[in-house]
Amino acid sequence: MKIIYKSKLIICHIIFFLFTVTSVLAQLSAITGSYIGDGTTNKPIYGLGFKPDFIFVKCDLFYAQLTTSTLPLNNTKDMNGGTPDPGVIKSLDDDGFTLGSDLKVNKANTVYNYLAVKVEPGVFEVGSYIGNSTDNRDITGTSFRPDMVIIISQDNNEKPLYSSNTMGPDQSMNFLNSGLVTDQIQAFNSNGFQVGKDKAVNVSGLKYHFIAMKHVPGKIFIGSYVGNGTDNRTITEPGKGSFTMIKMWGQHATCRMWDMLPGNSHYFKNTASVTDRIKQNTSTGFLLGMNNEVNQSGNVYHYMQILGINNALPVKLVSFEARSVEKIIMLEWQTATEQNSALFEVQRSYNGDNFETIYQVHGKGNSNELVSYNYIDSKPFLGYSYYRLKQIDIDGGFTFSEVRKILFEESSKAVFSFYPNPFRGNKIKLAYNGNESLIYLDIFNSDGKKMDSKILSNGNKILEFQESLKSGTYFLIGNNGQDIIFRDRIVKL
C-alpha cells in the first residue's frame, strides 16, 4: 500500500448527501431524520415511504454505522472497521428499518441521526462481488459509469472507503484519518469500476459490497471549490441540503444533519459533535466555517450532493403515554426536535371519535434536545378515555399524534348510571345503587367551571338541572363527603 501526500497543494475531499423538497426533476428517494434510542431489542424507525437499500446512523458517542440491502440480513458495518455486527440494524423494511438493542444505534435517551436511500437505476445503485486478489480487476454490475463509489468489506476488519471522480485516478480514502491510498479503487468504467488487490477491496474469496453514484442534475451533483479561509462562506451551486459528509485526507471525516443544532457537525469517530465545519444548510447551498477541514485558503475541496425528500418534520414526537395512577390519568410525552413549534393541545374523547381540548402548553419553538412534557387529568371519565396530542406550528399548521386508550376504574360500592346519554332538555334519569346514604354530586362544564350541585340518595330518580344549562359536555363528580367515589360524563344536545 502506498500513501500519497501532496506537498504543494493539499487536496481536501468532501462528500455531500444533501436533500431538498424542491427539484425540477423527480427526486431521489433519500431521507434524513433522527430518533431517540430506547434500548429495546426491536425498535422500528418507520415513515420513510420506501424500503431503503442504504442506511447510515451516527450519534455523538459511537462510530458511524452503515448497511446495505446486499449485506446479509442483520449485518451492520462500523466505520472503524471490524466484521459486520449482528443486532445493530436488524432489517430493512417496507417503510423504514428496525434496530436492535446495540448501543451504537439504540442507547436509551440518546439522539441518533440517520440517512436512508433507495436504489434508483442509473443514479444510485448497490451491489457486491467476491474478491480474487487480481490487480486491475474490473467490477461490473452498474448501469452507468459511477462518479463515486463506496466499498464495504464483509469478511475482514478493513474500514469502509471511497473514491470520487474529482480525486484523480487510483486514489481512495477511508472515512477516518486516512491519507490518499492507491491500489484500492483505481478507476471508473462504463458499467462499474476497477479495483487493485489491496485487502480492503480484493482479497481472494472474501465478499465486498459497493454503493455507486452518478452525477445527475436535480438528483446527484458532484463538484468542487477552492477554500478561501473566510468565515460564514456560502457555497451556492448545489442548492439546499440536509445531510453533509466531509473528508479531508489525513483527518477525520465530519458530517452534518439537517436537524442538528446550527453550526454543529459530527465526526465519524466516537467523539462529540464539533463546530466550524459545515455550519448550516441554506436555501441555496451550505454555509462553511473557517476550519481547515472544509475551508483552508488555497485548498481544493470536492463535494457530492443528493437532492431527495426532506424528512425533517417540524416536531419529532418520540413517545406519548397515558397511565392511570390512583384517581388521575397521567399523560407524558417527549420530543427529540422541535422547529417553529407553538403549542401542544391535549385532547380527550369518550368514544375515540369526538375529541375536545382539555389542556394547552407552549412548545419550545426551536429545539434539538430531548424535551419532556406532562399533564394530569384529575377528572377522567369513568371507564375508557381516549387521548391524543395536537401539535400546532407557529404558522398555524398542525398534526395529531396517535390515540391512547386507557381504562379508569375507581373502587366504590356505589353504582351510577345516567340515561339517555346524550340527552335533551334539562332532565336525565339516574339509577343509583350503593351503600352510601348520601352522595354529593357536582356538575362541571368542559372548562372546569362548576355549573350545579345535587344531593343524591339511593334509588332511581330523575335528575333535573338548571334551565341555564346549555348544550355541551359536562362532567359529574360524586363524593360521600370525604372521598370521590365516581366520575362520569354526560352530553346535552
Protein Blocks (a to p, Z undefined) as FASTA:
>chain_A
ZZdddfklccdddddddddfbdfbdcddddddddddehiabdcdehkopacfbdcdddfk
bccddddfkbcghiacdfkgpjddehiambdcfklccddfbfklocghiacdddddddde
hiaccdddddehighiacehiabdcfbdcdddfkbcbdcddddfknoghiacdfblcdcd
ehiafbdcfklcdddfbfklocghiacddddddddehiaccdddddehiahiacfknopc
fbdcdddehiacddddfklcehiacdfbdcdddehiafbdcfklccddfbfklopghiac
dddddddddfbdfbacfbdcdddehjaccdddddfbdchifbdcddddfkomaccdfbdc
ddehiacbdcddddddfbbcehjdddddddddfkopacdddddddddddddfbdcddddd
ddehjbdcdddddfbfbdcdddddfkopafbdcdddeddddddddfklccddddddddeh
jaccbdcddddZZ
